[in-house]
Amino acid sequence: MNTSDQYQRKIVTIVTEAAIETQLSKDLEALQATGYTITDARGKGSRGVRNAGWETSGNIRIEVICDTTLADKIANYVKEKYYKNYAMVIFMSDVVVLRPDKF
């Protein structure tokens, strides 16, 4: 692969309660995320075991690939709006994308 075809971006990953999926999706769009991926998530954390037995009682994993400025904006906004009342973890990583025009 030609290194000139690689572009650095951030991936923001949010693991949280499925009950807030609709509102969180709207928030991401309002923050100008051009896209995101949502998948079901299961696991155990400080608030116990979470399964996907009920549509709104399970967890979701939302991933957004974007530039550093937007990644920080998303993380700060979501932390301020949701951390106090919802089980949630946010983490960011560096990623290499091959289609920078998409992100």
C-alpha positions as CSV (number, residue, x, y, z in Angstrom):
1,M,0.0,0.0,0.0
2,N,1.3,3.4,-0.9
3,T,1.8,5.5,2.2
4,S,0.6,8.6,0.3
5,D,-2.8,7.0,0.2
6,Q,-3.1,6.9,4.0
7,Y,-4.6,9.6,6.2
8,Q,-4.6,10.0,10.0
9,R,-8.0,10.4,11.6
10,K,-9.5,9.6,15.1
11,I,-12.1,7.1,15.9
12,V,-14.4,8.0,18.8
13,T,-16.0,4.9,20.4
14,I,-18.9,5.3,22.8
15,V,-20.3,2.3,24.6
16,T,-23.5,3.1,26.4
17,E,-27.1,2.2,27.0
18,A,-29.3,1.4,24.0
19,A,-32.1,3.5,25.5
20,I,-30.3,6.7,24.4
21,E,-29.5,5.6,20.8
22,T,-32.0,7.8,19.1
23,Q,-31.0,11.0,21.0
24,L,-27.3,10.3,20.8
25,S,-27.6,9.8,17.0
26,K,-29.3,13.2,16.7
27,D,-26.6,14.8,18.9
28,L,-23.8,13.4,16.6
29,E,-25.6,14.7,13.5
30,A,-26.0,18.1,15.2
31,L,-22.3,18.1,16.1
32,Q,-21.7,17.6,12.3
33,A,-20.4,14.0,12.3
34,T,-20.7,12.9,8.7
35,G,-21.5,9.3,9.7
36,Y,-21.3,6.7,12.4
37,T,-21.7,3.0,13.0
38,I,-23.9,1.5,15.7
39,T,-23.6,-2.1,16.9
40,D,-25.1,-4.1,19.8
41,A,-22.7,-4.6,22.6
42,R,-22.6,-7.0,25.6
43,G,-20.3,-7.1,28.6
44,K,-19.6,-6.4,32.2
45,G,-18.4,-3.2,33.8
46,S,-18.7,-1.2,37.0
47,R,-22.5,-1.2,36.7
48,G,-22.7,-5.0,36.3
49,V,-23.5,-7.3,33.4
50,R,-25.3,-5.8,30.4
51,N,-27.0,-8.1,27.9
52,A,-29.2,-7.4,24.9
53,G,-32.2,-9.3,26.2
54,W,-34.4,-6.3,25.9
55,E,-34.1,-3.7,23.1
56,T,-33.6,-0.8,25.5
57,S,-31.8,-2.6,28.3
58,G,-28.8,-3.6,26.3
59,N,-25.7,-1.7,25.3
60,I,-24.7,-0.2,22.0
61,R,-21.3,0.7,20.6
62,I,-21.1,3.8,18.5
63,E,-18.1,4.6,16.4
64,V,-17.3,7.9,14.6
65,I,-14.3,8.4,12.4
66,C,-13.4,12.1,12.1
67,D,-10.6,14.7,12.6
68,T,-9.1,15.5,16.0
69,T,-11.2,18.7,16.4
70,L,-14.5,16.9,15.9
71,A,-13.4,13.9,18.0
72,D,-12.7,16.2,21.0
73,K,-15.9,18.1,20.5
74,I,-18.0,14.9,20.4
75,A,-16.2,13.4,23.5
76,N,-16.6,16.6,25.5
77,Y,-20.2,17.1,24.6
78,V,-21.3,13.5,25.2
79,K,-19.4,13.4,28.5
80,E,-21.1,16.6,29.7
81,K,-24.6,15.6,28.6
82,Y,-24.7,11.9,29.5
83,Y,-22.0,10.8,31.9
84,K,-23.9,11.7,35.1
85,N,-27.1,9.7,34.3
86,Y,-26.0,6.9,32.0
87,A,-23.6,3.9,32.0
88,M,-21.1,5.1,29.4
89,V,-17.5,4.9,28.4
90,I,-15.8,6.9,25.6
91,F,-12.4,6.3,24.2
92,M,-10.5,7.5,21.2
93,S,-7.7,6.0,19.0
94,D,-5.7,7.0,16.0
95,V,-6.7,5.3,12.8
96,V,-5.5,5.3,9.2
97,V,-8.1,5.7,6.5
98,L,-7.8,5.2,2.8
99,R,-10.7,7.4,1.7
100,P,-10.2,10.7,3.5
101,D,-13.0,12.4,1.6
102,K,-15.4,10.2,3.5
103,F,-14.3,11.5,6.9
